[in-house]
C-alpha cells in the first residue's frame, strides 16, 4: 500500500479557515425525516385546499360566476405575504401561491366541466385549462378566461 504524502495515518485533512464542518450523518437524516413529515402534511393541506376549490367551483357555476377572479387572487396573495414570518421571501411565497392558485383554478374547471371531482392526474400533465404557469413563466400573462 502506497503512503500518501502530507498526512499521517488516520489524520483528517485540515479544513480551510472559515469552512463549515459537514452535518453529522444522524443530524442530516433527522432533518430529512422532518422535511418528509412536513411534506406529507403539506400534501394533506393542499388536497384539503383542492377539495375546497372543487366545492367553490360548483358554487361559482350555480351563481353564474367566472372561475378566474383576479381581485380575489390578489387578496389571497396579499394575505399570504402579510402572514409570512420568513425565512421565505415575500416574492418566493407569491410564486409558490401563484402556482397553487393556478392549480386550484384548473381543478375548479375540471370539476365544473366534467362529471365530478377530478382524479389525481399524472405529474406535469396539462389539465382542461391547458398548461400551468410553468409554460407561461413564473408570473406570465393571464388571459381573461383564466
N, C-alpha and C positions, 0 to 999 in steps of 0.2 A: 504494500500500500504506500503510495507516494505521500510525503509530508507536505502540507500546504504552508507556504510562507506567510508570515505576518501574524499568524495566530498559533497559540499553543493549544494542544489537545482539545479540551471542551470549551474553550473561551468563545464567547459570542462576539461578533463584530461590534466595534464601538459605534454608537448612534451619533448622527450629526447633531450638533448643538441646536436645541430648539425643536428637534424632531419628536413627534409623539410616539409613545410605545403602542404597539398594536393592542387592541382589546383582548382580554383573556378570552379563550375559546368559550368558556361557560358563560361569560358576560355577553358575548356576541349571540350565542344560542338563546339566552334569556331574552335579549332584545328582539330577536327574530320571532320567538314564541309570542311575545307581547304584540308585535306587529301583526302576526297571523290572527290573534284573537281580536284585535281591533278591526282587521279586515272583515272577519266573519260578522262582527256587529254592524259594520258599515253596510255589508250586503243585506242584512236583515232590514236595516233602516231604509236603504234605497228601495228595497222591494215594498216596504210599507208605504213609502212615498209614491211609488208607482201605482199601488192599489188606489191611493187617494186620487192620483191623476186620472185613472180609468173612470172612477166614480164622477170626478169633476167633468170629464169629457162628456159623460152621459147627461149631466145636468145642463151643461152648455148647449148640447144638442137639443134637449127638450125646450130650452128657452130661446133657441134660435141664435145663440151667440157664437162668434168665431172661436176657434181653438187658440189662435195666436192673439194674445192681448199684451202688446208691448209695455203698456203702463204698469200692468201687474208684474211682468217680468222684471222691470226696473225696480219695482218695490221690493221684490224678493231679493234681488241682488243688493240693494241698499241695506235691507235687514241683515243679510249675511255679513256684509262688510262691517256694519256697525257692531255686531256681536263678536267680531274677531279679536282675540286676545293674543294672537301670534303663536308660534313663530312664522306661520304663513303670512305672506304679504297680501294686502287687500286685492291687488290685481291677480295674484295667483288664485285666490278664492273666487274672484269674478270669473276667471277662465274655467275653473272646475264647475262652478254652478251654471255657467252658460251651457256646458255640455249636459249637465243633469237636466236643465230646463228643456234643452233640445230633445233629449230622450223622452222626457215627460210629454212633450207635445206630440212626438211620434206615437207614443203608446196611447195617448188620448185619441188620436186619429184612428189608430188601428182598432180600438175598442168601439168607436162610434161608426166606423165604415164597415167593419167586419161583422161577424156573427157572435161576438162576445169578447171576452178578455183575450188578449194576445198571449200566445205561449212564449216561453223563453226561446229566443232565437239564437242563431249562431253569431259568434263574435264578429263584428265588423260588417255583418250583412245589412244592407240598407233596408229600412222599413218602408212602409207605404208613403212616407213623407220624403223618401229619397235619402241620399247620403247626408250624414250629420255635419257638424261644423268642421270636422277634420278635413272634409273635402273642400270646405269654404275657407279654411284658415282659422286661427284662434278666435277671431271676433269678426268673421267675414260678414258680408252684407246679408240681410234677411229680406225676403220678399214679403209683401203684404199678406200672401196666403199662408205664410208660416204662422 
